Structure formats: C-alpha cells, structure tokens
Amino acid sequence: MSRCETTAVLSLQSKQRVVTLAPPFELPNLASGPDPLILSTLADEHEFVLLLFQRDYRCGNCRKQVQVFADWYDEFRERETEVVSIVPEPPERVARWQDEYDLPYPLCADPEKTVSAAYDQPVRFGLLGSLSDLFGRMPKAVLLDCRNEEPTITYAHEGSSTWDRPELQELFAELDERR
C-alpha cells in the first residue's frame, strides 16, 4: 500500500465510500502566502486546495503551466480554491521562478521530494528517471477537498508525458461538481 492509500470509510445514506486522506505536509513557500506553507493551515482557510506537482525547474511546460494558472487564478479563488505549485528543487532555484513570474499563489520547494513521493507523483524510466527529474518525473495535479475535518483527495490527474496536464475547464468542472 502506498503512502497515498491511507483510507477511511464513511457511511453516506447507507452507502459506503472509500475516501483517501491527503498526506500532511509543510514546505518552504517562495511566493504568495505563509512561509512555511502547511497543509492544515490551508485546509482551515480554503474549501479546496489544488496541488500542481511540477517536473523540474528547467521544464518549459511546467513554466507555462504556472503562468497560465496565474492568469486564471481569480477563477480558482471564486471557487474557494487555493492553487499550490510544488517544484522538486531547492528553495534558491524555485525562488527564481517567483522572481520571473510573480505568481499570486504559493510556490513551494520540495528539495527532498518527500511531498512528491507522499502524493505518488509518477516517475518513469526506472533508475534513470529517478536520477533526473527532467527526464523521469511526470506532472501531477491533485485536488483536495478541505471542507471536512481532514483534507481528502477528491481528484488526481497523473501525467503520462511531459505535456499531459489537466485542462483548466476540466479542473473548473471538477470543482463546480463538488461545490
């Protein structure tokens, strides 16, 4: 069982549903919001949290994604959702993204890749992929529902390639359906 498979069973009108609890975390935040960024604090302040797990500091698609989400950030805020981008790099390197893009949402460094691992961010190409995030690590988006006592994973999109990321409209539809 992976770390992400910590589950609880809830009874809803005599139906059983398995809910995946979101692994807690605390990471250095180089952009908007508190530093360090703690999931439990975000969960207390927002109905939903969207985690965007990036591949690498040098990844062009990752850089484009953070800019697009910055452009659409107000749409997420209207849906009571905080966007958090997580980059598997040291804080000094991640800070360069903030200097360049001035993101309106948290941008976190995960230098040891512990949060990425806890959320099962996919890595391809075996040993080679684990040695180079740029070649092996794939993007992942995870939507957390924070309206209950513990944040739960309600949606995940695992990229199978460097370009495989959820469309904005898909994410908005997921949020609208859950609200």
Secondary structure, 3 states (H helix, E strand, C coil): CCHHHCEEEEEECCEEEEEEECCCCEECECCCCCCCEEHHHHHHHCCEEEEEECCCCCCHHHHHHHHHHHHCHHHHHHCCEEEEEEECCCHHHHHHHHHHHCCCCCEEECCCCHHHHHCCCCECCHHHHHHCHHHHECCEEEEEECCCCCCEEEEEEECCCCCCCCCHHHHHHHHHHHC
